[in-house]
Amino acid sequence: MCPSLISAVPLHYESYLLGLPRFVTDGRAAMRPGLGTMKALMDAMGRPDESFESVHVAGTNGKGTTCSLLAAVSTASGRRTGLHTSPHLNHIHERMRLDGVPPPDAWLDKSVRRWHATFDQTGASFFEATTALSFLYFAESGVDLAIIETGLGGRLDATNILSPCLSIITSIDYDHTDILGQSLTSIASEKSGIIKTGVPVLTATAESEVLSVLRDAAAAHGAALHVVDPDSLPLRTPVREYKDLDIDLRGAHNRGNALLAVRAAELLFPDVRSDPAAVFSGLRRVRVLSGIRGRLDVLSVRPKTFVDVAHNPAALKAVLEYVSLQGVQLFVVFGVLRDKDLNGMARALSEAEARVFICRLPTRRAATPKEIAVILDRHGVRVWGTGSVPDGVAGLQRMAGSQDVCLVTGSHLVVAAALDSFSLE
């Protein structure tokens, strides 16, 4: 049903919002570069984006995790904290959380009924509409701080309408190169578009060419640039050394994300600078306090099975480094979108000596099992089957032994389908 016709029938927010142009299904055809639509939506809604303090986070990998870690520390410090991340896994309301909890369905349904005509009139995409709803929810909820993850890029992203009190740029790597550019410097330039005049910037990037782009952008905006060492062990900031820090997220790669979140909390919260209790409490309970999912979550203990939303070579390599240590043979259920670096991901799977089940995904943007099989074969990756995600997860029960380890990964769509079929333990 066309979105413009839905106003004539009983409205449920999912059916309406999922009818809007979506990047996950429509690709570039769903994109609305620039802030014109978002400005029109914010003006119509009474500028909810201006009613709360915000932190704006861009990057290639780790931005959603960094957002969640910072949100957990903020909540642990006693602040009412909004968190906007994307994409969602199973439910749209996962994109907008208050102290880790999504809004009630009744609020979303009421709000979509109130604003769907404005979404239609402005030609809003799914991402623009859900971003606007996040800002509205945070404004109506009276948050002390909202932590906002960009969607794609930064400079032209719908979230860039914000005037934050801190900007964070996580690691920069190759992803969405058809849109953001073919080089790390061009990608960094797009991400650095979130830097605002006089607003401090925080990053943990280690690449000199990327750091040079960020330094130039910060200097051009008169913004103080704070750089932390993502490899510091134990975790150390200019304020203190954090010994025996318990982070409720698996994988060594999350220490860099935690460092960014901790340093951000120090820059934002005077009470955290003087007393680190909220840091220890927040990171120890990050899953509960932020609602983060899909980051090396345990899907099953027999066989030991993890799910992770890694969807580019750098992210997949980091996840495989952790998972490969957990068992003898590695079995992977894998699906990927066509615009990703499948060769790079195949190399990572080959280096990990993974045996792979190839998934079909329900979107035109997905690489077909045949396309994936050709690339995996080119890199010497062994394939043990093809089919749906539930087929692959069920197949792990047959293929994996008690000493083996399994991973379901490659896309948010893969993880969502796995979580739809099984409850996390």
Secondary structure, DSSP 8 states (H G I E B T S, - for coil): --GGGGGGS---HHHHHTTS--HHHHGGGG---SSHHHHHHHHHHT-GGGSS-EEEEE-SBSHHHHHHHHHHHHHHTT--EEEE-SS-SS-GGGGEEETTB---HHHHHHHHHHHHHHHHHHT--HHHHHHHHHHHHHHHHT-SEEEEE-SSSSTT-GGGG---SEEEE-B--S-SHHHH-SSHHHHHHHHGGG--TT--EEE----HHHHHHHHHHHHHTT--EEE--TT-SSEE-SS-EETT---SS-STTHHHHHHHHHHHHHHH-HHHHH-THHHHHHHHTHHHHH---SSSEEEEETTEEEE----SHHHHHHHHHHHGGG-SSEEEEE--BTTS-HHHHHHHHHHTT-EEEEE--SSTTB--HHHHHHHHHHTT-EEEEEE-HHHHHHHHHHH--TT-EEEEESSHHHHHHHHHHS---
